[in-house]
Amino acid sequence: MVPRITVILTHQICMGTLVAQQNRINIGKETEVTQIDRTDAQILAELQSDARQTNRALAAGVGLAPSTTLDRVRSLEERGVITGYHATTDLKALGRPIQAMVAIRLHPKTAAIVDRVVEQLWSLPETLSVFMLSGIDDILTHLSVQDTDALRHLVLDRISSIDGVVDERTSLVFEHRRRTVVEPLET
């Protein structure tokens, strides 16, 4: 029996991708940078291109024995380099063809208010992702809805009424490009 790379699927849609869990990417917090050699980078590129391939196919693609490849994949998972496996979805097929970015300003900017607003935004089923920012805006949220009336209702009736939100600016997304294969940067 050939081991398969496990694909985990749940209900939460994020950035057009069905994700394994609520992912929090902590930018600016101390995280240990792990060493990625050329072989690890090849494995990552292969998995990002097709996470459903068998371990045998992955091994053939990177030129390693299946047992060595499986050990390396497990090491990448244990070191937190691989955090999950995702199925990409089509928002139009899900009845959510309209995407928008909403920039939000808060007052007062206390940790408690920011955390509460982020959690409230994240709990909205229309939310694909939430970013905490520095600069003029405090939060940027990526939404997808069925039509512009739904977007209007969401922004004016639900987001604007969140305690602490003092301003929001909505921009429609005409096109969204996302890298599906992300390589480590040369250091």
ROGUMI-146868 format. One record per atom (N, C-alpha, C): atom name; x negated, y, z negated. Coordinates in pm, whole numbers, plus 50000, padded with zeros to 5 digits. Each point is the difference from the previous one (the first is absolute). Example, Ala and Ser with C-alpha at 12.3 -4.5 7.8 and 13.67 -1.06 7.14 Angstrom:
! ROGUMI-146868
R atomo     u     v     w
R     N 48681 49431 49220
R    CA 50089 50119 50000
R     C 49910 50120 50000
R     N 50035 50105 50072
R    CA 49918 50119 49994
R     C 50077 50109 49927
***
This chain:
! ROGUMI-146868
R atomo     u     v     w
R     N 49916 49882 50000
R    CA 50084 50118 50000
R     C 49912 50124 50000
R     N 50028 50093 50088
R    CA 49924 50123 50013
R     C 50058 50104 49906
R     N 49918 50058 49908
R    CA 50053 50104 49912
R     C 50041 50122 50081
R     N 50112 50063 49964
R    CA 50045 50123 50065
R     C 49979 50116 49905
R     N 49973 50114 50056
R    CA 49995 50122 49922
R     C 50144 50029 49958
R     N 50023 50022 49873
R    CA 50135 50022 49948
R     C 50050 50138 50041
R     N 50121 50005 50049
R    CA 50065 50126 50033
R     C 50112 50020 49899
R     N 49994 50110 49925
R    CA 50097 50029 49896
R     C 50095 50107 50052
R     N 50130 49975 49991
R    CA 50098 50097 50047
R     C 50101 50028 49890
R     N 50036 50127 49980
R    CA 50109 50036 49910
R     C 50084 50108 50065
R     N 50077 50069 49922
R    CA 50101 50089 50054
R     C 49956 50143 50025
R     N 49893 50048 49944
R    CA 49969 50142 50005
R     C 49936 50040 50132
R     N 50055 50098 50069
R    CA 49944 50048 50125
R     C 49918 50123 49972
R     N 49877 50001 50051
R    CA 49908 50110 49975
R     C 49920 50027 50126
R     N 50009 50120 50055
R    CA 49928 50039 50120
R     C 50029 49904 50115
R     N 50124 49954 50011
R    CA 50036 49909 50108
R     C 49947 49861 49979
R     N 49958 49968 49883
R    CA 49939 49870 49973
R     C 50069 49936 49882
R     N 50037 49875 50012
R    CA 50056 49926 49889
R     C 49884 49963 49911
R     N 50000 50042 49875
R    CA 49883 49982 49916
R     C 50024 49902 49888
R     N 49893 49945 49948
R    CA 50007 49899 49896
R     C 50043 50058 49866
R     N 49973 50126 49978
R    CA 50030 50059 49872
R     C 49995 50151 50014
R     N 50039 50073 49897
R    CA 49986 50145 50003
R     C 49851 50027 49987
R     N 49941 50046 50110
R    CA 49856 50025 49999
R     C 49973 50142 49953
R     N 49910 50013 49907
R    CA 49955 50131 49957
R     C 49854 50011 50038
R     N 49971 50096 50086
R    CA 49863 50024 50040
R     C 49953 50119 49919
R     N 49908 49976 49910
R    CA 49953 50106 49911
R     C 49875 50064 50059
R     N 50020 50111 50067
R    CA 49889 50072 50059
R     C 49944 50092 49894
R     N 49870 50004 49987
R    CA 49936 50088 49903
R     C 49975 49933 49867
R     N 50060 49885 49976
R    CA 49972 49929 49876
R     C 49881 49909 50025
R     N 49927 49974 49894
R    CA 49881 49918 50015
R     C 50038 49857 50036
R     N 49950 49957 50114
R    CA 50014 49861 50039
R     C 49864 49953 50045
R     N 49975 49876 49976
R    CA 49871 49944 50035
R     C 49997 49974 50150
R     N 49900 50055 50068
R    CA 49984 49974 50142
R     C 49930 49866 50014
R     N 50061 49913 50076
R    CA 49944 49867 50017
R     C 49920 49994 50129
R     N 49898 49919 50000
R    CA 49916 49985 50119
R     C 50072 49913 50102
R     N 50009 50050 50122
R    CA 50062 49927 50110
R     C 49892 49979 50105
R     N 49964 49874 50023
R    CA 49902 49973 50105
R     C 50071 49987 50134
R     N 49922 49979 50105
R    CA 50056 49995 50135
R     C 50103 49887 50013
R     N 49972 49886 49939
R    CA 50094 49887 50009
R     C 50130 50032 49929
R     N 49992 50060 49880
R    CA 50122 50042 49930
R     C 50079 50098 50086
R     N 49931 50093 50064
R    CA 50067 50099 50085
R     C 50070 49931 50118
R     N 49937 49897 50057
R    CA 50063 49925 50109
R     C 50125 49928 49950
R     N 49990 49939 49883
R    CA 50116 49932 49943
R     C 50113 50098 49976
R     N 49968 50117 49945
R    CA 50103 50102 49976
R     C 50065 50045 50129
R     N 49921 50023 50103
R    CA 50054 50043 50130
R     C 50092 49893 50057
R     N 49958 49875 49992
R    CA 50083 49890 50051
R     C 50132 49990 49923
R     N 49994 50008 49869
R    CA 50121 49990 49919
R     C 50092 50120 50020
R     N 49942 50119 50018
R    CA 50082 50118 50024
R     C 50067 49993 50137
R     N 49936 49931 50094
R    CA 50061 49983 50132
R     C 50109 49894 49998
R     N 49979 49893 49920
R    CA 50099 49892 49992
R     C 49983 49926 49868
R     N 50075 50040 49899
R    CA 49990 49938 49868
R     C 50067 49863 49995
R     N 50074 49964 50103
R    CA 50070 49872 50001
R     C 49917 49887 50061
R     N 49885 50030 50051
R    CA 49921 49894 50062
R     C 49952 49899 49896
R     N 49978 49880 50043
R    CA 49952 49897 49909
R     C 49857 50029 49960
R     N 49958 49943 49891
R    CA 49861 50014 49956
R     C 49905 49945 50107
R     N 50040 49891 50065
R    CA 49917 49940 50107
R     C 49982 50099 50115
R     N 50108 50067 50041
R    CA 49992 50099 50108
R     C 49915 50119 49957
R     N 50018 50044 49875
R    CA 49920 50110 49947
R     C 49852 49963 50002
R     N 49968 49879 49955
R    CA 49861 49953 49998
R     C 49942 49998 50140
R     N 50076 49952 50097
R    CA 49953 49998 50138
R     C 49976 50142 50052
R     N 50087 50092 49961
R    CA 49986 50139 50045
R     C 49877 50071 49947
R     N 49954 49960 49882
R    CA 49883 50066 49940
R     C 49875 49911 50005
R     N 50016 49878 50052
R    CA 49884 49913 50018
R     C 49948 49936 49873
R     N 50089 49967 49907
R    CA 49961 49934 49876
R     C 50075 49868 49984
R     N 49953 49918 49909
R    CA 50072 49879 49965
R     C 50128 50039 49925
R     N 50109 49925 50016
R    CA 50125 50033 49931
R     C 49983 50011 49848
R     N 49920 49914 49940
R    CA 49983 50006 49854
R     C 49929 50129 49958
R     N 49901 50040 50077
R    CA 49927 50125 49971
R     C 50093 50120 50018
R     N 50081 49996 50106
R    CA 50093 50109 50026
R     C 50101 50012 49887
R     N 50054 49888 49955
R    CA 50097 50003 49891
R     C 49938 50055 49873
R     N 49876 49960 49972
R    CA 49929 50053 49882
R     C 49984 50151 50011
R     N 49966 50049 50118
R    CA 49980 50145 50019
R     C 50132 50075 49987
R     N 50108 49945 50054
R    CA 50131 50065 49989
R     C 50040 50007 49852
R     N 49982 49890 49929
R    CA 50034 50000 49857
R     C 49916 50101 49924
R     N 49872 50012 50035
R    CA 49913 50098 49935
R     C 50048 50142 50028
R     N 50040 50027 50125
R    CA 50052 50133 50035
R     C 50128 50031 49922
R     N 50084 49899 49979
R    CA 50122 50018 49921
R     C 49965 50026 49853
R     N 49909 49921 49945
R    CA 49962 50013 49858
R     C 49934 50134 49972
R     N 49924 50052 50097
R    CA 49934 50129 49982
R     C 50092 50118 50027
R     N 50124 49971 50039
R    CA 50098 50107 50023
R     C 49987 50068 50135
R     N 49921 49944 50090
R    CA 49988 50058 50134
R     C 50127 49968 50079
R     N 50043 49876 49995
R    CA 50128 49960 50058
R     C 50102 50007 49887
R     N 50102 50085 50018
R    CA 50100 50019 49894
R     C 50134 49938 50035
R     N 50018 49949 50120
R    CA 50126 49939 50039
R     C 50002 49978 50150
R     N 50105 49933 50045
R    CA 50021 49972 50141
R     C 50138 50050 50036
R     N 50014 50065 50115
R    CA 50122 50073 50031
R     C 50056 49962 50137
R     N 50130 50011 50011
R    CA 50067 49984 50129
R     C 50045 50138 50045
R     N 49958 50044 50115
R    CA 50038 50130 50053
R     C 50143 49991 50053
R     N 50080 50100 49969
R    CA 50140 50002 50043
R     C 50027 50119 50091
R     N 50106 49991 50077
R    CA 50042 50108 50088
R     C 50113 50075 49931
R     N 49976 50125 49964
R    CA 50101 50078 49927
R     C 50129 50017 50082
R     N 49987 50014 50131
R    CA 50121 50012 50083
R     C 50085 49874 49990
R     N 49936 49884 50001
R    CA 50073 49873 49990
R     C 50069 49987 49864
R     N 49949 50070 49900
R    CA 50060 49998 49866
R     C 50105 50109 49982
R     N 50031 50073 50110
R    CA 50101 50106 49992
R     C 49949 50127 49937
R     N 49867 50022 50006
R    CA 49939 50118 49938
R     C 49909 50071 50101
R     N 50053 50048 50113
R    CA 49914 50055 50105
R     C 49943 50139 49974
R     N 50059 50075 49908
R    CA 49954 50136 49972
R     C 49902 49997 49883
R     N 49881 50056 50024
R    CA 49900 50011 49894
R     C 49972 50147 49973
R     N 49970 50030 49875
R    CA 49969 50138 49961
R     C 49897 49999 49889
R     N 49926 50108 49993
R    CA 49908 50026 49890
R     C 50058 50117 49921
R     N 50011 49983 49870
R    CA 50052 50107 49915
R     C 49890 50042 49903
R     N 49956 50126 50014
R    CA 49901 50058 49909
R     C 50075 50064 49885
R     N 49960 49967 49878
R    CA 50074 50042 49881
R     C 49908 50077 49907
R     N 50054 50110 49944
R    CA 49929 50076 49897
R     C 50075 49985 49869
R     N 49925 49989 49893
R    CA 50057 49977 49868
R     C 49969 50115 49905
R     N 50090 50018 49903
R    CA 49975 50094 49890
R     C 50083 49956 49881
R     N 49944 49989 49886
R    CA 49857 50011 49969
R     C 49926 49875 50047
R     N 49870 50016 50022
R    CA 49917 49888 50046
R     C 49937 49931 49880
R     N 50080 49926 49931
R    CA 49948 49922 49889
R     C 49991 49855 50045
R     N 49917 49923 49935
R    CA 49985 49859 50037
R     C 50133 49927 49990
R     N 50077 50032 49897
R    CA 50129 49932 49981
R     C 50096 50030 50115
R     N 50006 50126 50043
R    CA 50091 50038 50110
R     C 49953 49936 50130
R     N 49871 50008 50027
R    CA 49947 49942 50123
R     C 50031 49851 50004
R     N 49969 49928 49893
R    CA 50025 49856 49996
R     C 50148 49968 50018
R     N 50087 50076 49935
R    CA 50143 49975 50010
R     C 50051 50024 50142
R     N 49955 50110 50062
R    CA 50042 50031 50137
R     C 49950 49893 50097
R     N 49875 49959 49984
R    CA 49946 49895 50088
R     C 50083 49872 49985
R     N 50032 49962 49878
R    CA 50080 49879 49978
R     C 50140 50013 50059
R     N 50061 50119 49987
R    CA 50133 50020 50057
R     C 49996 49994 50153
R     N 49898 50062 50059
R    CA 49986 49993 50146
R     C 49977 49856 50045
R     N 49915 49928 49926
R    CA 49967 49863 50037
R     C 50124 49910 49991
R     N 50091 50032 49909
R    CA 50120 49917 49983
R     C 50102 50018 50111
R     N 49988 50105 50081
R    CA 50093 50022 50111
R     C 49976 49895 50108
R     N 50102 49932 50048
R    CA 49979 49897 50102
R     C 49948 50056 50132
R     N 50018 50128 50024
R    CA 49952 50063 50124
R     C 49850 50031 49996
R     N 49939 49991 49882
R    CA 49859 50036 49984
R     C 49910 49889 50053
R     N 49907 50039 50088
R    CA 49899 49908 50051
R     C 49871 50012 49921
R     N 49964 50122 49963
R    CA 49879 50021 49920
R     C 50007 50134 49930
R     N 49920 50012 49894
R    CA 49993 50123 49922
R     C 49852 50029 49977
R     N 49961 50124 50026
R    CA 49862 50044 49980
R     C 49999 50113 49898
R     N 49911 49995 49901
R    CA 49978 50113 49910
R     C 49882 50077 50059
R     N 50015 50132 50010
R    CA 49904 50083 50071
R     C 49939 50108 49911
R     N 49889 50054 50048
R    CA 49950 50126 49944
R     C 50032 50107 50104
R     N 49996 50125 49961
R    CA 50030 50107 50095
R     C 50136 50062 49973
R     N 50058 50059 50102
R    CA 50127 50071 49986
R     C 50113 49905 49962
R     N 50007 49887 50069
R    CA 50105 49903 49971
R     C 49949 49899 49898
R     N 50094 49948 49921
R    CA 49964 49906 49895
R     C 50023 49855 50041
R     N 50104 49979 50079
R    CA 50038 49864 50041
R     C 50040 50003 50147
R     N 49964 49897 50071
R    CA 50044 49980 50137
R     C 50066 49862 50005
R     N 50122 49995 50050
R    CA 50068 49871 50009
R     C 50042 49973 50144
R     N 49980 49878 50041
R    CA 50033 49954 50135
R     C 50131 49923 49991
R     N 50100 50045 50076
R    CA 50134 49942 49994
R     C 50040 49943 50135
R     N 50091 49905 49999
R    CA 50064 49956 50124
R     C 50149 49982 49973
R     N 50081 50051 50093
R    CA 50145 50000 49983
R     C 50067 49966 50133
R     N 50133 49982 49996
R    CA 50071 49962 50121
R     C 50026 50117 50095
R     N 50016 50123 49947
R    CA 50026 50114 50087
R     C 49969 50130 49925
R     N 50011 50112 50071
R    CA 49966 50129 49938
R     C 50100 50042 49893
R     N 50125 49957 50011
R    CA 50096 50030 49894
R     C 49959 49932 49870
R     N 49955 49876 50010
R    CA 49954 49928 49881
R     C 49876 50068 49942
R     N 49912 50050 50086
R    CA 49880 50070 49953
R     C 50041 50129 49928
R     N 50091 50073 50059
R    CA 50048 50125 49938
R     C 50057 49971 49861
R     N 50085 49900 49990
R    CA 50059 49963 49871
R     C 49892 49958 49900
R     N 49907 49920 50044
R    CA 49893 49952 49911
R     C 49918 50116 49944
R     N 49959 50091 50087
R    CA 49914 50111 49956
R     C 50078 50101 49917
R     N 50115 50044 50050
R    CA 50075 50106 49931
R     C 50071 49954 49874
R     N 50054 49879 50002
R    CA 50080 49955 49886
R     C 49922 49916 49900
R     N 49902 49925 50045
R    CA 49934 49909 49908
R     C 49859 50045 49961
R     N 49917 50035 50097
R    CA 49863 50040 49967
R     C 49997 50137 49934
R     N 50072 50097 50057
R    CA 50001 50136 49944
R     C 50055 50005 49858
R     N 50085 49904 49965
R    CA 50062 50002 49867
R     C 49915 49930 49893
R     N 49887 49944 50038
R    CA 49912 49936 49901
R     C 49941 50109 49910
R     N 50012 49982 49870
R    CA 49949 50098 49905
R     C 49850 50020 50019
R     N 49957 50124 50020
R    CA 49860 50033 50021
R     C 49969 50038 50144
R     N 50086 49960 50094
R    CA 49980 50035 50141
R     C 50047 50144 50020
R     N 49907 50087 50043
R    CA 50035 50141 50021
R     C 49999 50040 50147
R     N 49939 49917 50084
R    CA 49995 50032 50142
R     C 49970 49872 50077
R     N 50058 49990 50119
R    CA 49967 49889 50088
R     C 50005 50048 50144
R     N 49915 49940 50081
R    CA 49995 50029 50144
R     C 50004 49867 50072
R     N 50092 49988 50094
R    CA 50019 49875 50072
R     C 49952 50016 50143
R     N 49922 49902 50046
R    CA 49953 49996 50138
R     C 50037 49865 50059
R     N 50061 50002 50119
R    CA 50031 49875 50069
R     C 49873 49940 50058
R     N 49990 49871 49997
R    CA 49886 49929 50057
R     C 50037 49960 50142
R     N 49925 50049 50098
R    CA 50024 49963 50139
R     C 49927 49871 50036
R     N 49881 49985 49943
R    CA 49919 49881 50029
R     C 49915 49970 49878
R     N 49981 49873 49973
R    CA 49918 49958 49886
R     C 49903 49894 50047
R     N 49873 50029 49989
R    CA 49897 49902 50033
R     C 49934 49957 49871
R     N 49977 49872 49990
R    CA 49940 49945 49879
R     C 49897 49897 50040
R     N 49882 50012 49944
R    CA 49897 49900 50027
R     C 50040 49869 49934
R     N 49996 49894 50079
R    CA 50030 49870 49943
R     C 49872 49925 49962
R     N 49890 50042 50057
R    CA 49870 49944 49963
R     C 49914 50113 49946
R     N 49965 49993 49873
R    CA 49919 50103 49935
R     C 49866 49936 49962
R     N 49894 50058 50055
R    CA 49866 49946 49976
R     C 49933 50079 49889
R     N 49909 49935 49925
R    CA 49925 50075 49900
R     C 49912 50106 50066
R     N 49982 50113 49935
R    CA 49913 50105 50052
R     C 49855 49965 49969
R     N 49915 50037 50090
R    CA 49856 49979 49979
R     C 49953 50092 49889
R     N 49920 49947 49909
R    CA 49949 50084 49891
R     C 49855 50033 50019
***
